[in-house]
């Protein structure tokens, strides 16, 4: 989302644009349901421009357990300072660059695309569930366990564990949860 700086007037203004989600490279994160709406309050004083506002997107994601498509509204806040490189104290430039809240421009144009993309991606949850008690898919046949039990047979036990089972059967003694007895400390130690 490139903006020509001569289109931004001095003082306060409002920017309201719709950007295709494809141009922000968001397809690997979710399936967009329309354009991304960017609504920003813009304050320009000389070469310094401040952007504050929100980004709104409608998306479809998959349940992390059963893969059912789910609608996901995305709301992200954006705060950004843009300035011409070299107009401020170098220490301020370094600090703002490290925070990621500053962009430097060349007095011609400013690309807000990466900032908007990052704000949207940070609002997408890592794992979305259709409901908290989602049972997911059967690991053998892939049936949706939320719709009922699957019809596949119970899995046969893995033969690689047979040697361990035989060893466990041969070993007498308490089960795995029994506590081992510790030797009593010798209270009569001489110093």
C-alpha positions in Angstrom: 0.0 0.0 0.0 2.1 2.8 -1.3 1.1 6.4 -0.6 2.4 9.4 -2.4 3.5 12.0 0.1 2.2 14.9 -1.9 -1.3 13.4 -1.4 -1.1 13.9 2.4 -1.9 17.4 3.4 -0.2 19.3 6.2 -2.2 19.0 9.5 -4.9 16.5 10.3 -6.6 14.3 7.7 -8.3 10.9 7.4 -7.3 8.0 5.2 -9.8 5.3 4.5 -8.8 2.7 1.9 -9.5 -0.9 0.9 -6.5 -3.0 0.0 -6.7 -6.4 -1.7 -5.5 -9.0 0.8 -3.4 -10.6 -2.0 -1.3 -7.5 -2.3 -0.4 -7.8 1.4 0.6 -11.4 0.9 -1.8 -12.8 3.5 -3.0 -15.9 1.7 -0.6 -18.2 3.6 -2.1 -17.1 6.9 -5.8 -17.2 6.2 -8.4 -17.1 3.4 -9.5 -13.5 3.0 -13.2 -12.7 2.6 -12.8 -9.5 0.7 -10.4 -6.6 0.9 -8.5 -5.3 4.0 -10.0 -2.0 5.2 -7.5 0.5 6.5 -8.9 3.5 8.5 -6.2 5.9 9.7 -6.0 9.3 11.3 -3.1 11.1 9.7 -1.2 14.1 11.2 1.5 15.7 9.1 3.9 18.4 10.3 6.5 19.1 7.8 8.2 15.8 6.8 7.0 14.0 9.9 3.8 12.0 9.6 1.9 10.1 12.3 -0.6 7.4 11.4 -3.0 6.1 14.1 -6.0 3.8 13.5 -7.2 0.4 12.7 -7.1 -2.4 10.1 -10.2 -4.6 9.6 -10.3 -7.8 7.7 -12.8 -10.7 7.3 -11.1 -14.1 7.1 -11.8 -17.8 7.0 -9.5 -20.1 9.0 -9.7 -23.9 9.8 -10.4 -25.5 13.2 -7.0 -26.8 14.4 -8.6 -30.2 15.3 -11.4 -31.0 12.8 -10.5 -28.6 9.9 -13.9 -27.1 9.6 -13.8 -23.6 8.0 -14.6 -20.8 10.5 -15.2 -17.1 10.0 -12.6 -14.9 11.8 -13.0 -11.1 12.0 -9.6 -9.5 12.4 -9.2 -6.1 14.1 -5.7 -4.6 14.4 -4.4 -1.3 15.8 -1.8 0.6 13.9 0.4 3.4 15.2 3.3 4.5 13.1 5.6 7.5 12.7 7.1 8.3 9.3 9.9 10.8 9.0 12.5 11.8 6.4 15.8 10.1 7.2 18.2 12.4 8.9 15.8 15.1 10.1 15.9 13.9 13.8 18.6 13.0 16.3 20.3 9.7 15.3 19.6 8.2 18.7 15.9 8.7 18.2 16.1 7.1 14.8 17.8 4.0 16.2 15.4 3.7 19.1 12.3 4.0 16.9 13.7 1.6 14.3 14.3 -1.0 17.0 10.7 -0.6 18.3 9.4 -1.1 14.7 7.1 1.9 15.0 8.9 4.2 12.6 9.3 4.3 8.8 11.7 6.6 6.9 10.7 8.1 3.6 12.4 9.7 0.7 10.0 12.7 0.4 8.2 11.0 -2.5 6.3 7.9 -1.3 5.7 5.7 1.7 4.9 2.0 1.7 2.6 1.1 4.6 2.0 -2.5 3.2 4.6 -4.3 5.5 3.3 -2.5 8.6 -0.3 -3.3 7.8 0.6 -6.9 6.9 2.4 -7.4 10.2 -0.4 -5.9 12.3 -3.0 -8.2 10.7 -0.8 -11.3 11.0 -0.2 -10.6 14.7 -3.9 -10.7 15.3 -4.4 -14.2 13.8 -4.5 -16.8 16.6 -2.1 -19.7 16.3 -4.8 -22.3 16.8 -8.5 -21.7 16.3 -11.1 -24.2 17.6 -14.6 -24.5 16.4 -15.6 -25.1 20.0 -13.6 -25.9 23.1 -14.8 -29.6 23.3 -13.9 -30.3 19.6 -13.0 -34.0 19.3 -11.1 -33.6 16.0 -10.5 -36.2 13.3 -9.9 -39.9 13.7 -6.1 -40.5 13.2 -6.8 -43.7 11.3 -9.7 -43.0 8.9 -10.0 -39.2 9.1 -13.7 -39.2 10.1 -15.0 -36.1 12.0 -15.4 -37.4 15.6 -17.7 -34.5 16.4 -20.3 -36.1 14.2 -20.1 -39.5 16.0 -17.7 -42.4 16.4 -15.9 -43.6 13.4 -16.4 -47.1 11.9 -12.8 -48.1 11.6 -11.3 -51.0 13.7 -9.4 -50.3 16.8 -5.8 -50.1 15.9 -3.7 -53.2 16.6 -0.9 -52.6 19.0 2.5 -51.7 17.5 4.7 -54.9 17.5 7.7 -52.8 18.3 6.5 -52.5 21.9 6.4 -56.3 22.4 9.9 -56.6 23.8 9.2 -53.9 26.4 6.0 -55.6 27.5 7.8 -58.9 27.9 10.4 -57.2 30.0 7.8 -55.6 32.2 6.0 -58.9 32.7 9.3 -60.6 33.8 10.2 -57.9 36.3 8.6 -58.4 39.8 8.0 -55.6 42.2 5.8 -52.6 42.6 4.2 -50.7 39.7 5.6 -47.6 38.1 3.9 -45.3 40.6 5.3 -46.8 43.7 7.8 -44.6 45.5 11.3 -45.8 46.0 12.4 -45.9 49.6 15.2 -43.6 50.5 17.8 -44.6 53.0 17.3 -42.8 56.3 19.9 -40.1 57.0 22.4 -41.0 59.6 21.7 -38.6 62.6 24.7 -39.7 64.5 27.4 -38.3 62.2 30.5 -37.2 64.0 32.0 -33.9 63.1 
